[in-house]
Amino acid sequence: MSGLAKWVMQRPRNAIIGVMAFSIIPLLFWIAAAIVGLVVLRRGVKEGIPVLAWGCLPILVLTVIQGDASAIMVLIDVTVLAYLLRSTTSWSWVLLVSSFLAVISAMLLPLIMHDMLTLVTNMIQQVLVKEKVAALPDKSVIYHQAVMALSIVQVMAAVGSLFLARKWQAGLYNPGGLRKEFHELRLPIAFSLILGAMVLLGEGLGGQYLILSQAAIPALVLSGLALVHGVLAKKRIGVVGLIAFYLVGIVFLHMLFVNILITLSVIDSFVDIRKRIRDTSSNSSDSE
């Protein structure tokens, strides 16, 4: 995809064509979002907005016809997050604001995608009836769950597209930059407390407030993953260690894996674990 990134950055017209093309191809709108993110990261929001506006015209027509605004919302989220990353050079801000965007999205979706969400709710309810689920949830509960899930997926797609855009930018202009940024990603104490409060409030109040916890969890998990990647890189453990880590976490720990990552993220905010771990290369040089 480096060839695509290089072509897109040659002139704004190429970026607009790329956004138009990928935004109308089913399930490839995340590439269009990454193109917008790359333009904003490299050239600023002043050049990114025209690319977003002109590139979104085809998908806007499809949104009106189909009633699915997911692609447009992801493109807008990426534009906001790319501007934030360019302004602050901080992935911590990106994670915090992405959590807020998920909450905002959950409030907007019933207004702009009501028909589609109702259709999805009816389909889910029919499946549950066919499966003869004993405790069949109320239709309003299913609807709320669908809204919450879609809002989280949209923001996670936006963050993923931003990572891709930053990878393209690093590959073209700063090789290895994204890897270093991810390994150093650490939430400040204030951010960790805000996200932690969102989790506690969402889980404690439940109902419509559950979106608070669901929006905050991905940010904490991603920060926890960055900590593990950073520690393994510092100890020069390599790819084998990462594969073992993910296998154990996903295959054996399941949901406990998420809780461990959240806990590590919060602890790291207070004690800065990576700073307390000596680099393997420095250890070897000291022994010499």
Residue, then its C-alpha position, 0 to 999 in steps of 0.5 A: m500500500s506504500g505505492l497508493a500512499k505515494w500516489v495519493m500525496q502527489r496531488p490533491r486530485n489523486a487523494i480525492i479520487g482515492v477517497m471516492a473510489f474506496s468509499i463506495i467499495p463495500l467494506l473498504f471505506w477504511i482505506a478512504a478514511a486512511i487517505v484522508g488521515l494521511v492528507v491531514l497528517r502531512r498537509g494539515v486540515k486546510e487541505g484535508i477538508p476539501v479532500l474529505a468534502w469532494g471525496c465524500l460526495p459518492i458515499l453521501v448519495l449512497t447514504v441517502i439511498q441506503g440509510d447507512a452513514s457509517a462510512i461518512m462518520v468514520l471519515i469525519d472521525v478520522t479527520v478530527l483525530a488526524y488533526l488532533l494527532r498533528s496538533t498534539t503529536s500525542w496518541s494519548w489525546v487520540l485515545l481519549v477523544s476517540s472515547f468521547l467520539a464513541v459516546i457522541s456517535a451513540m447519541l447521533l446514530p438513532l437520529i441519522m440511522h434509525d431505519m437501518l438500526t430498526l431493521v438490524t434490531n428486527m433481524i436480531q430478534q428473529v434470530l433469537v426467536k428461532e434459536k428459542v432463547a429462554a430470556l428473550p430481551d426486549k426490542s428496545v434493549i436490542y436496539h440500544q445494544a446495536v447502537m452501542a456496538l455500531s458506535i464503538v465499531q465506527v470509532m475503532a475503525a477510525v482509530g485503525s485507519l488513523f494508524l494506517a495513515r500514520k504508518w504510510q506517513a512514517g514509511l514515506y517521510n519518517p521510517g520507524g516513527l510509528r513503531k517508536e510512538f506506539h511503544e512509548l504510548r502511555l496515558p497521563i494520570a488525568f486521562s487514565l482517571i477520566l477513562g477509569a471513571m467512565v468505566l465505573l459509571g457505565e458499569g455501575l449505572g448500566g442501561q443507556y450509560l453503559i456506552l461510557s464504559q464500552a467507549a473507554i475500554p478500547a482506549l485502555v486496552l490499546s494503551g495496555l497493548a502498547l505497554v506490553h509491546g514497549v516492554l518486549a521491545k526494550k527487552r529485545i524479546g522480539v516477535v516470538g514473545l509477541i506471538a506467545f503473548y497474544l496466544v496465551g491472552i486470546v486462547f486461554l485468558h479470554m475476557l480476563f485478558v482485557n481486564i489485565l490490559i486495562t489494569l496494566s494501563v492504569i498502573d503504567s499511568f502512575v508508575d511508568i513501567r517502561k521507565r523502570i525497566r532497563d534496556t537489554s542493549s544498555n545492560s549488555s553494554d554495561s557488562e562489557 
